[in-house]
Amino acid sequence: MEAETLPKQQTASSKVDMCSVCGVNKAKYRCPACTVRSCSLSCVKTHKRCEGCNGVRDRAAMVLKDDMDNLSLLSDYRLLEEIDNKLEDNLRNPLRRHVMRSLKDKPSLPRFLHCLKNEAWNRGTTLKFMPSHFTSRRENTTRWHIRWVFHQADVSFTDTGVDENTPIIKLLNRYLEPKNDLSPEDNEKLEYYQSASYGKIAVLIKTDVPGSGTTFQELFVNKSLRLNLANKTVLEYPVFYVVLKDHIDAYLDYQPEGHDDLFSELPKVKGMATQKSDSLSYFDATSDMEEG
């Protein structure tokens, strides 16, 4: 009886030792991810391709107490150490710390920013703030900080300490009048804008409209900054886009998705800087703010 059972046990044991892929050769390797046994590199590759296995051991998989060894213990220790280092890194990174906080845990704004936000609200303007470590947050002031983007000339400028009662046309004079304090290089880029009459130039602001996403609205250049910002949402400070009215329809019809080549069809104007292939970077919802 025992003589008949022994060959069967040997046969079963030999099958376990055989390659699970080809079933011909004796197995030499065991997959760290799924423990499938294989005999050669070709069988390993076949197993990964057919089973969709990446061959990487799941470090968080349960290991029975009887199967624990020094390597398993060392692997668990290193995994816990990596998790601890990652958590510590997130706590030290101000941007990640800000994102991880829940709304109720966010620190309140400083008193002067509360006052600034309330004053903007009283004027019909919704003022939002970036995290404190962003450059735009540090540049923000009690008076308006304005960024001008002359998109078709591929140049931008910044005004600081602007009074809210100043008409936009008066602020534009610094850039459109031939006699100004700009550098020769900047004046060369703005040459076509300066040669055009004020009636051929429009000033736009990018706004978020519920249900429509990001759109552009034309401002009234003869009215004050305060009136133009009423009923609009501003992130830290306004960004104004100065465009030629011949091209204004392309901006007013702008859609944030599905029109990556929208402005590639704008006619090139002789004497102006050639538009870059990534011209829509000016119109990205996050492109106006820089992280410090």
ChimeraX commands (.cxc) that place a marker at each C-alpha (Angstrom):
marker #1 position 0.00,0.00,0.00 radius 0.5
marker #1 position 2.80,2.34,0.92 radius 0.5
marker #1 position 4.68,1.31,-2.21 radius 0.5
marker #1 position 1.77,2.45,-4.37 radius 0.5
marker #1 position 1.32,5.77,-2.54 radius 0.5
marker #1 position 4.96,6.86,-2.73 radius 0.5
marker #1 position 5.14,7.29,-6.53 radius 0.5
marker #1 position 1.95,9.41,-6.43 radius 0.5
marker #1 position 3.46,11.70,-3.78 radius 0.5
marker #1 position 6.63,12.05,-5.81 radius 0.5
marker #1 position 4.59,12.85,-8.90 radius 0.5
marker #1 position 2.60,15.56,-7.08 radius 0.5
marker #1 position 5.79,17.05,-5.65 radius 0.5
marker #1 position 7.46,17.09,-9.04 radius 0.5
marker #1 position 4.50,18.96,-10.57 radius 0.5
marker #1 position 4.84,21.69,-7.97 radius 0.5
marker #1 position 8.49,22.09,-8.88 radius 0.5
marker #1 position 7.73,22.42,-12.59 radius 0.5
marker #1 position 7.55,25.76,-14.44 radius 0.5
marker #1 position 3.98,27.08,-14.34 radius 0.5
marker #1 position 4.38,28.72,-17.75 radius 0.5
marker #1 position 5.84,26.09,-20.05 radius 0.5
marker #1 position 5.24,23.03,-17.85 radius 0.5
marker #1 position 8.36,21.38,-19.26 radius 0.5
marker #1 position 11.36,22.48,-17.24 radius 0.5
marker #1 position 11.95,22.61,-13.52 radius 0.5
marker #1 position 11.09,25.96,-11.96 radius 0.5
marker #1 position 13.96,28.19,-10.84 radius 0.5
marker #1 position 12.24,31.50,-10.08 radius 0.5
marker #1 position 9.19,32.71,-8.19 radius 0.5
marker #1 position 7.34,35.92,-9.14 radius 0.5
marker #1 position 7.52,38.42,-6.22 radius 0.5
marker #1 position 4.06,39.75,-7.04 radius 0.5
marker #1 position 1.95,36.61,-7.53 radius 0.5
marker #1 position 4.36,33.74,-6.59 radius 0.5
marker #1 position 4.02,32.06,-10.01 radius 0.5
marker #1 position 7.02,29.78,-10.63 radius 0.5
marker #1 position 9.01,29.94,-13.87 radius 0.5
marker #1 position 12.16,28.44,-15.33 radius 0.5
marker #1 position 13.71,31.08,-17.58 radius 0.5
marker #1 position 13.67,34.73,-18.64 radius 0.5
marker #1 position 11.45,33.96,-21.62 radius 0.5
marker #1 position 8.89,32.28,-19.36 radius 0.5
marker #1 position 9.05,35.24,-16.96 radius 0.5
marker #1 position 8.32,37.65,-19.83 radius 0.5
marker #1 position 5.52,35.40,-21.11 radius 0.5
marker #1 position 3.96,35.32,-17.64 radius 0.5
marker #1 position 4.08,39.12,-17.31 radius 0.5
marker #1 position 2.61,39.64,-20.77 radius 0.5
marker #1 position -0.19,37.09,-20.48 radius 0.5
marker #1 position -1.13,37.71,-16.85 radius 0.5
marker #1 position -0.59,41.47,-16.87 radius 0.5
marker #1 position 1.74,41.12,-13.89 radius 0.5
marker #1 position 4.38,43.77,-13.19 radius 0.5
marker #1 position 6.54,41.48,-11.09 radius 0.5
marker #1 position 6.74,43.98,-8.23 radius 0.5
marker #1 position 6.03,42.68,-4.77 radius 0.5
marker #1 position 3.15,44.27,-2.91 radius 0.5
marker #1 position 4.94,45.65,0.12 radius 0.5
marker #1 position 1.66,46.11,1.97 radius 0.5
marker #1 position 0.42,42.57,1.34 radius 0.5
marker #1 position -0.25,40.42,4.38 radius 0.5
marker #1 position 2.45,37.91,5.34 radius 0.5
marker #1 position 1.58,35.04,7.65 radius 0.5
marker #1 position 3.51,34.83,10.89 radius 0.5
marker #1 position 5.00,31.47,9.93 radius 0.5
marker #1 position 6.27,32.95,6.66 radius 0.5
marker #1 position 7.95,35.98,8.24 radius 0.5
marker #1 position 11.72,36.13,7.90 radius 0.5
marker #1 position 14.44,38.74,8.24 radius 0.5
marker #1 position 13.90,40.06,4.71 radius 0.5
marker #1 position 10.16,40.52,5.28 radius 0.5
marker #1 position 10.81,42.31,8.55 radius 0.5
marker #1 position 13.40,44.59,6.94 radius 0.5
marker #1 position 11.02,45.38,4.07 radius 0.5
marker #1 position 8.23,46.36,6.49 radius 0.5
marker #1 position 10.60,48.56,8.47 radius 0.5
marker #1 position 11.77,50.39,5.34 radius 0.5
marker #1 position 8.18,50.88,4.17 radius 0.5
marker #1 position 7.19,52.47,7.48 radius 0.5
marker #1 position 10.30,54.64,7.36 radius 0.5
marker #1 position 9.43,55.89,3.85 radius 0.5
marker #1 position 5.88,56.73,4.93 radius 0.5
marker #1 position 7.20,58.67,7.92 radius 0.5
marker #1 position 9.63,60.63,5.71 radius 0.5
marker #1 position 6.85,61.44,3.24 radius 0.5
marker #1 position 4.56,62.74,5.97 radius 0.5
marker #1 position 7.34,64.87,7.41 radius 0.5
marker #1 position 8.09,66.29,3.95 radius 0.5
marker #1 position 4.43,67.23,3.45 radius 0.5
marker #1 position 4.33,68.99,6.79 radius 0.5
marker #1 position 7.40,71.03,5.89 radius 0.5
marker #1 position 6.19,71.96,2.38 radius 0.5
marker #1 position 3.96,75.08,2.73 radius 0.5
marker #1 position 2.09,74.49,-0.54 radius 0.5
marker #1 position 1.23,70.87,0.28 radius 0.5
marker #1 position 0.36,71.85,3.82 radius 0.5
marker #1 position -2.07,74.44,2.49 radius 0.5
marker #1 position -3.71,71.95,0.12 radius 0.5
marker #1 position -4.00,69.27,2.80 radius 0.5
marker #1 position -5.77,71.52,5.28 radius 0.5
marker #1 position -9.52,71.34,5.42 radius 0.5
marker #1 position -11.49,74.55,5.13 radius 0.5
marker #1 position -12.11,74.71,8.86 radius 0.5
marker #1 position -8.40,74.33,9.59 radius 0.5
marker #1 position -7.28,77.11,7.27 radius 0.5
marker #1 position -5.84,80.10,9.12 radius 0.5
marker #1 position -7.85,83.30,8.95 radius 0.5
marker #1 position -6.64,86.17,6.79 radius 0.5
marker #1 position -4.61,88.94,8.38 radius 0.5
marker #1 position -6.66,91.91,9.53 radius 0.5
marker #1 position -5.51,94.23,6.73 radius 0.5
marker #1 position -6.46,91.65,4.07 radius 0.5
marker #1 position -9.90,91.30,5.65 radius 0.5
marker #1 position -10.29,95.07,5.40 radius 0.5
marker #1 position -9.08,95.04,1.79 radius 0.5
marker #1 position -11.49,92.25,0.88 radius 0.5
marker #1 position -14.40,94.05,2.56 radius 0.5
marker #1 position -13.62,97.32,0.78 radius 0.5
marker #1 position -13.50,95.49,-2.54 radius 0.5
marker #1 position -16.83,93.80,-1.71 radius 0.5
marker #1 position -18.40,97.19,-0.97 radius 0.5
marker #1 position -17.36,98.24,-4.47 radius 0.5
marker #1 position -18.92,95.17,-6.06 radius 0.5
marker #1 position -15.61,93.36,-6.61 radius 0.5
marker #1 position -14.95,89.85,-5.32 radius 0.5
marker #1 position -11.31,89.73,-4.23 radius 0.5
marker #1 position -9.61,86.36,-3.72 radius 0.5
marker #1 position -6.16,85.62,-2.30 radius 0.5
marker #1 position -3.48,83.09,-3.15 radius 0.5
marker #1 position -1.49,81.21,-0.46 radius 0.5
marker #1 position 0.93,83.46,1.40 radius 0.5
marker #1 position 4.04,81.96,-0.24 radius 0.5
marker #1 position 2.93,82.85,-3.81 radius 0.5
marker #1 position 4.65,85.77,-5.54 radius 0.5
marker #1 position 1.30,87.35,-6.44 radius 0.5
marker #1 position 0.32,87.38,-2.76 radius 0.5
marker #1 position 3.52,89.16,-1.80 radius 0.5
marker #1 position 3.06,91.68,-4.64 radius 0.5
marker #1 position -0.48,92.56,-3.60 radius 0.5
marker #1 position -0.88,95.98,-1.96 radius 0.5
marker #1 position -3.59,98.19,-0.48 radius 0.5
marker #1 position -3.78,100.07,-3.76 radius 0.5
marker #1 position -4.29,98.20,-7.00 radius 0.5
marker #1 position -1.45,96.22,-8.52 radius 0.5
marker #1 position -2.13,95.80,-12.26 radius 0.5
marker #1 position -0.54,93.59,-14.86 radius 0.5
marker #1 position -0.84,94.63,-18.52 radius 0.5
marker #1 position -0.51,91.95,-21.18 radius 0.5
marker #1 position 0.05,93.16,-24.75 radius 0.5
marker #1 position -0.53,89.73,-26.18 radius 0.5
marker #1 position 0.08,90.48,-29.84 radius 0.5
marker #1 position 3.39,92.15,-28.98 radius 0.5
marker #1 position 4.39,89.29,-26.65 radius 0.5
marker #1 position 5.23,91.62,-23.76 radius 0.5
marker #1 position 3.73,92.47,-20.37 radius 0.5
marker #1 position 4.17,95.24,-17.78 radius 0.5
marker #1 position 3.19,95.88,-14.18 radius 0.5
marker #1 position 1.83,99.01,-12.47 radius 0.5
marker #1 position 1.81,99.31,-8.69 radius 0.5
marker #1 position 0.01,101.62,-6.29 radius 0.5
marker #1 position -2.75,102.51,-8.77 radius 0.5
marker #1 position -5.59,104.68,-7.45 radius 0.5
marker #1 position -9.01,103.10,-8.01 radius 0.5
marker #1 position -10.47,106.36,-9.37 radius 0.5
marker #1 position -7.99,106.54,-12.25 radius 0.5
marker #1 position -9.52,106.04,-15.73 radius 0.5
marker #1 position -8.05,103.08,-17.59 radius 0.5
marker #1 position -7.24,105.25,-20.61 radius 0.5
marker #1 position -4.99,107.39,-18.41 radius 0.5
marker #1 position -3.12,104.31,-17.21 radius 0.5
marker #1 position -2.65,103.20,-20.81 radius 0.5
marker #1 position -1.04,106.49,-21.78 radius 0.5
marker #1 position 2.24,105.33,-20.26 radius 0.5
marker #1 position 2.49,102.56,-22.85 radius 0.5
marker #1 position 0.71,104.01,-25.89 radius 0.5
marker #1 position 2.17,107.52,-25.97 radius 0.5
marker #1 position 5.42,107.78,-27.98 radius 0.5
marker #1 position 7.10,109.78,-25.20 radius 0.5
marker #1 position 7.33,107.49,-22.18 radius 0.5
marker #1 position 9.78,106.01,-19.70 radius 0.5
marker #1 position 9.96,102.58,-21.34 radius 0.5
marker #1 position 13.15,101.08,-22.71 radius 0.5
marker #1 position 13.89,101.25,-26.46 radius 0.5
marker #1 position 13.36,97.48,-26.69 radius 0.5
marker #1 position 9.88,97.72,-25.12 radius 0.5
marker #1 position 8.93,100.67,-27.30 radius 0.5
marker #1 position 9.95,98.70,-30.36 radius 0.5
marker #1 position 7.64,95.85,-29.34 radius 0.5
marker #1 position 4.77,98.31,-28.74 radius 0.5
marker #1 position 5.37,100.24,-31.96 radius 0.5
marker #1 position 2.24,98.98,-33.72 radius 0.5
marker #1 position 0.08,99.61,-30.65 radius 0.5
marker #1 position 1.46,103.14,-30.37 radius 0.5
marker #1 position 0.82,103.88,-34.05 radius 0.5
marker #1 position -2.82,102.77,-33.76 radius 0.5
marker #1 position -5.43,105.22,-32.51 radius 0.5
marker #1 position -7.09,104.67,-29.14 radius 0.5
marker #1 position -10.30,103.77,-30.93 radius 0.5
marker #1 position -8.61,100.72,-32.46 radius 0.5
marker #1 position -7.46,99.31,-29.13 radius 0.5
marker #1 position -9.51,97.38,-26.57 radius 0.5
marker #1 position -8.76,96.35,-22.99 radius 0.5
marker #1 position -10.09,92.98,-21.81 radius 0.5
marker #1 position -10.21,91.19,-18.48 radius 0.5
marker #1 position -10.45,87.43,-17.97 radius 0.5
marker #1 position -13.34,86.42,-15.74 radius 0.5
marker #1 position -15.08,83.25,-14.59 radius 0.5
marker #1 position -18.75,83.14,-15.52 radius 0.5
marker #1 position -20.89,80.40,-13.87 radius 0.5
marker #1 position -21.84,77.84,-16.49 radius 0.5
marker #1 position -19.51,79.33,-19.12 radius 0.5
marker #1 position -16.10,78.94,-17.53 radius 0.5
marker #1 position -13.33,81.39,-18.36 radius 0.5
marker #1 position -14.32,84.23,-20.69 radius 0.5
marker #1 position -13.07,87.68,-21.66 radius 0.5
marker #1 position -15.00,90.90,-21.14 radius 0.5
marker #1 position -14.22,94.26,-22.69 radius 0.5
marker #1 position -13.66,97.13,-20.27 radius 0.5
marker #1 position -14.78,100.75,-20.60 radius 0.5
marker #1 position -11.46,102.54,-20.97 radius 0.5
marker #1 position -12.92,105.99,-20.29 radius 0.5
marker #1 position -14.27,104.88,-16.90 radius 0.5
marker #1 position -12.38,104.42,-13.67 radius 0.5
marker #1 position -10.68,101.27,-12.49 radius 0.5
marker #1 position -13.21,101.03,-9.66 radius 0.5
marker #1 position -16.23,101.03,-11.99 radius 0.5
marker #1 position -14.64,98.52,-14.37 radius 0.5
marker #1 position -13.90,96.04,-11.59 radius 0.5
marker #1 position -17.41,96.20,-10.14 radius 0.5
marker #1 position -19.28,92.85,-10.27 radius 0.5
marker #1 position -16.11,90.98,-11.21 radius 0.5
marker #1 position -13.95,88.42,-9.40 radius 0.5
marker #1 position -10.26,89.29,-9.04 radius 0.5
marker #1 position -7.56,86.87,-7.91 radius 0.5
marker #1 position -5.05,89.00,-5.95 radius 0.5
marker #1 position -4.85,91.72,-8.62 radius 0.5
marker #1 position -6.38,92.39,-12.07 radius 0.5
marker #1 position -4.70,91.33,-15.29 radius 0.5
marker #1 position -5.68,93.44,-18.32 radius 0.5
marker #1 position -5.21,92.23,-21.91 radius 0.5
marker #1 position -4.58,95.01,-24.45 radius 0.5
marker #1 position -5.58,93.87,-27.95 radius 0.5
marker #1 position -6.27,95.36,-31.35 radius 0.5
marker #1 position -9.98,95.59,-32.10 radius 0.5
marker #1 position -9.40,93.80,-35.42 radius 0.5
marker #1 position -8.76,90.68,-33.34 radius 0.5
marker #1 position -11.17,91.21,-30.47 radius 0.5
marker #1 position -13.73,88.66,-31.70 radius 0.5
marker #1 position -11.21,85.84,-31.23 radius 0.5
marker #1 position -10.88,86.79,-27.56 radius 0.5
marker #1 position -14.56,87.35,-26.86 radius 0.5
marker #1 position -15.38,83.97,-28.45 radius 0.5
marker #1 position -12.59,82.20,-26.55 radius 0.5
marker #1 position -13.46,78.82,-25.03 radius 0.5
marker #1 position -11.16,77.32,-22.38 radius 0.5
marker #1 position -11.32,73.79,-23.83 radius 0.5
marker #1 position -11.04,72.45,-27.34 radius 0.5
marker #1 position -9.56,75.61,-28.92 radius 0.5
marker #1 position -5.84,75.27,-28.34 radius 0.5
marker #1 position -5.10,76.66,-31.81 radius 0.5
marker #1 position -7.63,79.48,-31.58 radius 0.5
marker #1 position -5.11,82.30,-31.80 radius 0.5
marker #1 position -2.87,80.61,-34.34 radius 0.5
marker #1 position -5.25,81.94,-36.99 radius 0.5
marker #1 position -4.72,85.58,-35.96 radius 0.5
marker #1 position -3.08,87.48,-38.83 radius 0.5
marker #1 position 0.55,88.35,-38.27 radius 0.5
marker #1 position 1.14,92.10,-38.23 radius 0.5
marker #1 position 4.33,93.37,-39.79 radius 0.5
marker #1 position 6.57,95.02,-37.24 radius 0.5
marker #1 position 5.12,93.16,-34.28 radius 0.5
marker #1 position 6.77,90.32,-32.41 radius 0.5
marker #1 position 5.99,86.88,-33.83 radius 0.5
marker #1 position 3.50,85.00,-31.70 radius 0.5
marker #1 position 4.85,81.99,-29.89 radius 0.5
marker #1 position 3.37,78.57,-30.53 radius 0.5
marker #1 position 2.22,78.43,-26.94 radius 0.5
marker #1 position 0.38,81.75,-27.16 radius 0.5
marker #1 position -2.52,80.38,-25.17 radius 0.5
marker #1 position -0.32,80.35,-22.08 radius 0.5
marker #1 position -1.62,83.85,-21.47 radius 0.5
marker #1 position -5.13,82.47,-21.38 radius 0.5
marker #1 position -4.57,79.55,-19.06 radius 0.5
marker #1 position -6.67,79.97,-15.93 radius 0.5
marker #1 position -3.56,79.63,-13.76 radius 0.5
marker #1 position -0.99,81.39,-15.90 radius 0.5
marker #1 position -1.46,84.84,-14.37 radius 0.5
marker #1 position -0.11,83.82,-10.96 radius 0.5
marker #1 position 3.38,82.67,-10.19 radius 0.5
marker #1 position 4.53,80.60,-7.28 radius 0.5
marker #1 position 7.42,82.04,-5.34 radius 0.5
marker link #1:1,2 radius 0.2
marker link #1:2,3 radius 0.2
marker link #1:3,4 radius 0.2
marker link #1:4,5 radius 0.2
marker link #1:5,6 radius 0.2
marker link #1:6,7 radius 0.2
marker link #1:7,8 radius 0.2
marker link #1:8,9 radius 0.2
marker link #1:9,10 radius 0.2
marker link #1:10,11 radius 0.2
marker link #1:11,12 radius 0.2
marker link #1:12,13 radius 0.2
marker link #1:13,14 radius 0.2
marker link #1:14,15 radius 0.2
marker link #1:15,16 radius 0.2
marker link #1:16,17 radius 0.2
marker link #1:17,18 radius 0.2
marker link #1:18,19 radius 0.2
marker link #1:19,20 radius 0.2
marker link #1:20,21 radius 0.2
marker link #1:21,22 radius 0.2
marker link #1:22,23 radius 0.2
marker link #1:23,24 radius 0.2
marker link #1:24,25 radius 0.2
marker link #1:25,26 radius 0.2
marker link #1:26,27 radius 0.2
marker link #1:27,28 radius 0.2
marker link #1:28,29 radius 0.2
marker link #1:29,30 radius 0.2
marker link #1:30,31 radius 0.2
marker link #1:31,32 radius 0.2
marker link #1:32,33 radius 0.2
marker link #1:33,34 radius 0.2
marker link #1:34,35 radius 0.2
marker link #1:35,36 radius 0.2
marker link #1:36,37 radius 0.2
marker link #1:37,38 radius 0.2
marker link #1:38,39 radius 0.2
marker link #1:39,40 radius 0.2
marker link #1:40,41 radius 0.2
marker link #1:41,42 radius 0.2
marker link #1:42,43 radius 0.2
marker link #1:43,44 radius 0.2
marker link #1:44,45 radius 0.2
marker link #1:45,46 radius 0.2
marker link #1:46,47 radius 0.2
marker link #1:47,48 radius 0.2
marker link #1:48,49 radius 0.2
marker link #1:49,50 radius 0.2
marker link #1:50,51 radius 0.2
marker link #1:51,52 radius 0.2
marker link #1:52,53 radius 0.2
marker link #1:53,54 radius 0.2
marker link #1:54,55 radius 0.2
marker link #1:55,56 radius 0.2
marker link #1:56,57 radius 0.2
marker link #1:57,58 radius 0.2
marker link #1:58,59 radius 0.2
marker link #1:59,60 radius 0.2
marker link #1:60,61 radius 0.2
marker link #1:61,62 radius 0.2
marker link #1:62,63 radius 0.2
marker link #1:63,64 radius 0.2
marker link #1:64,65 radius 0.2
marker link #1:65,66 radius 0.2
marker link #1:66,67 radius 0.2
marker link #1:67,68 radius 0.2
marker link #1:68,69 radius 0.2
marker link #1:69,70 radius 0.2
marker link #1:70,71 radius 0.2
marker link #1:71,72 radius 0.2
marker link #1:72,73 radius 0.2
marker link #1:73,74 radius 0.2
marker link #1:74,75 radius 0.2
marker link #1:75,76 radius 0.2
marker link #1:76,77 radius 0.2
marker link #1:77,78 radius 0.2
marker link #1:78,79 radius 0.2
marker link #1:79,80 radius 0.2
marker link #1:80,81 radius 0.2
marker link #1:81,82 radius 0.2
marker link #1:82,83 radius 0.2
marker link #1:83,84 radius 0.2
marker link #1:84,85 radius 0.2
marker link #1:85,86 radius 0.2
marker link #1:86,87 radius 0.2
marker link #1:87,88 radius 0.2
marker link #1:88,89 radius 0.2
marker link #1:89,90 radius 0.2
marker link #1:90,91 radius 0.2
marker link #1:91,92 radius 0.2
marker link #1:92,93 radius 0.2
marker link #1:93,94 radius 0.2
marker link #1:94,95 radius 0.2
marker link #1:95,96 radius 0.2
marker link #1:96,97 radius 0.2
marker link #1:97,98 radius 0.2
marker link #1:98,99 radius 0.2
marker link #1:99,100 radius 0.2
marker link #1:100,101 radius 0.2
marker link #1:101,102 radius 0.2
marker link #1:102,103 radius 0.2
marker link #1:103,104 radius 0.2
marker link #1:104,105 radius 0.2
marker link #1:105,106 radius 0.2
marker link #1:106,107 radius 0.2
marker link #1:107,108 radius 0.2
marker link #1:108,109 radius 0.2
marker link #1:109,110 radius 0.2
marker link #1:110,111 radius 0.2
marker link #1:111,112 radius 0.2
marker link #1:112,113 radius 0.2
marker link #1:113,114 radius 0.2
marker link #1:114,115 radius 0.2
marker link #1:115,116 radius 0.2
marker link #1:116,117 radius 0.2
marker link #1:117,118 radius 0.2
marker link #1:118,119 radius 0.2
marker link #1:119,120 radius 0.2
marker link #1:120,121 radius 0.2
marker link #1:121,122 radius 0.2
marker link #1:122,123 radius 0.2
marker link #1:123,124 radius 0.2
marker link #1:124,125 radius 0.2
marker link #1:125,126 radius 0.2
marker link #1:126,127 radius 0.2
marker link #1:127,128 radius 0.2
marker link #1:128,129 radius 0.2
marker link #1:129,130 radius 0.2
marker link #1:130,131 radius 0.2
marker link #1:131,132 radius 0.2
marker link #1:132,133 radius 0.2
marker link #1:133,134 radius 0.2
marker link #1:134,135 radius 0.2
marker link #1:135,136 radius 0.2
marker link #1:136,137 radius 0.2
marker link #1:137,138 radius 0.2
marker link #1:138,139 radius 0.2
marker link #1:139,140 radius 0.2
marker link #1:140,141 radius 0.2
marker link #1:141,142 radius 0.2
marker link #1:142,143 radius 0.2
marker link #1:143,144 radius 0.2
marker link #1:144,145 radius 0.2
marker link #1:145,146 radius 0.2
marker link #1:146,147 radius 0.2
marker link #1:147,148 radius 0.2
marker link #1:148,149 radius 0.2
marker link #1:149,150 radius 0.2
marker link #1:150,151 radius 0.2
marker link #1:151,152 radius 0.2
marker link #1:152,153 radius 0.2
marker link #1:153,154 radius 0.2
marker link #1:154,155 radius 0.2
marker link #1:155,156 radius 0.2
marker link #1:156,157 radius 0.2
marker link #1:157,158 radius 0.2
marker link #1:158,159 radius 0.2
marker link #1:159,160 radius 0.2
marker link #1:160,161 radius 0.2
marker link #1:161,162 radius 0.2
marker link #1:162,163 radius 0.2
marker link #1:163,164 radius 0.2
marker link #1:164,165 radius 0.2
marker link #1:165,166 radius 0.2
marker link #1:166,167 radius 0.2
marker link #1:167,168 radius 0.2
marker link #1:168,169 radius 0.2
marker link #1:169,170 radius 0.2
marker link #1:170,171 radius 0.2
marker link #1:171,172 radius 0.2
marker link #1:172,173 radius 0.2
marker link #1:173,174 radius 0.2
marker link #1:174,175 radius 0.2
marker link #1:175,176 radius 0.2
marker link #1:176,177 radius 0.2
marker link #1:177,178 radius 0.2
marker link #1:178,179 radius 0.2
marker link #1:179,180 radius 0.2
marker link #1:180,181 radius 0.2
marker link #1:181,182 radius 0.2
marker link #1:182,183 radius 0.2
marker link #1:183,184 radius 0.2
marker link #1:184,185 radius 0.2
marker link #1:185,186 radius 0.2
marker link #1:186,187 radius 0.2
marker link #1:187,188 radius 0.2
marker link #1:188,189 radius 0.2
marker link #1:189,190 radius 0.2
marker link #1:190,191 radius 0.2
marker link #1:191,192 radius 0.2
marker link #1:192,193 radius 0.2
marker link #1:193,194 radius 0.2
marker link #1:194,195 radius 0.2
marker link #1:195,196 radius 0.2
marker link #1:196,197 radius 0.2
marker link #1:197,198 radius 0.2
marker link #1:198,199 radius 0.2
marker link #1:199,200 radius 0.2
marker link #1:200,201 radius 0.2
marker link #1:201,202 radius 0.2
marker link #1:202,203 radius 0.2
marker link #1:203,204 radius 0.2
marker link #1:204,205 radius 0.2
marker link #1:205,206 radius 0.2
marker link #1:206,207 radius 0.2
marker link #1:207,208 radius 0.2
marker link #1:208,209 radius 0.2
marker link #1:209,210 radius 0.2
marker link #1:210,211 radius 0.2
marker link #1:211,212 radius 0.2
marker link #1:212,213 radius 0.2
marker link #1:213,214 radius 0.2
marker link #1:214,215 radius 0.2
marker link #1:215,216 radius 0.2
marker link #1:216,217 radius 0.2
marker link #1:217,218 radius 0.2
marker link #1:218,219 radius 0.2
marker link #1:219,220 radius 0.2
marker link #1:220,221 radius 0.2
marker link #1:221,222 radius 0.2
marker link #1:222,223 radius 0.2
marker link #1:223,224 radius 0.2
marker link #1:224,225 radius 0.2
marker link #1:225,226 radius 0.2
marker link #1:226,227 radius 0.2
marker link #1:227,228 radius 0.2
marker link #1:228,229 radius 0.2
marker link #1:229,230 radius 0.2
marker link #1:230,231 radius 0.2
marker link #1:231,232 radius 0.2
marker link #1:232,233 radius 0.2
marker link #1:233,234 radius 0.2
marker link #1:234,235 radius 0.2
marker link #1:235,236 radius 0.2
marker link #1:236,237 radius 0.2
marker link #1:237,238 radius 0.2
marker link #1:238,239 radius 0.2
marker link #1:239,240 radius 0.2
marker link #1:240,241 radius 0.2
marker link #1:241,242 radius 0.2
marker link #1:242,243 radius 0.2
marker link #1:243,244 radius 0.2
marker link #1:244,245 radius 0.2
marker link #1:245,246 radius 0.2
marker link #1:246,247 radius 0.2
marker link #1:247,248 radius 0.2
marker link #1:248,249 radius 0.2
marker link #1:249,250 radius 0.2
marker link #1:250,251 radius 0.2
marker link #1:251,252 radius 0.2
marker link #1:252,253 radius 0.2
marker link #1:253,254 radius 0.2
marker link #1:254,255 radius 0.2
marker link #1:255,256 radius 0.2
marker link #1:256,257 radius 0.2
marker link #1:257,258 radius 0.2
marker link #1:258,259 radius 0.2
marker link #1:259,260 radius 0.2
marker link #1:260,261 radius 0.2
marker link #1:261,262 radius 0.2
marker link #1:262,263 radius 0.2
marker link #1:263,264 radius 0.2
marker link #1:264,265 radius 0.2
marker link #1:265,266 radius 0.2
marker link #1:266,267 radius 0.2
marker link #1:267,268 radius 0.2
marker link #1:268,269 radius 0.2
marker link #1:269,270 radius 0.2
marker link #1:270,271 radius 0.2
marker link #1:271,272 radius 0.2
marker link #1:272,273 radius 0.2
marker link #1:273,274 radius 0.2
marker link #1:274,275 radius 0.2
marker link #1:275,276 radius 0.2
marker link #1:276,277 radius 0.2
marker link #1:277,278 radius 0.2
marker link #1:278,279 radius 0.2
marker link #1:279,280 radius 0.2
marker link #1:280,281 radius 0.2
marker link #1:281,282 radius 0.2
marker link #1:282,283 radius 0.2
marker link #1:283,284 radius 0.2
marker link #1:284,285 radius 0.2
marker link #1:285,286 radius 0.2
marker link #1:286,287 radius 0.2
marker link #1:287,288 radius 0.2
marker link #1:288,289 radius 0.2
marker link #1:289,290 radius 0.2
marker link #1:290,291 radius 0.2
marker link #1:291,292 radius 0.2
view
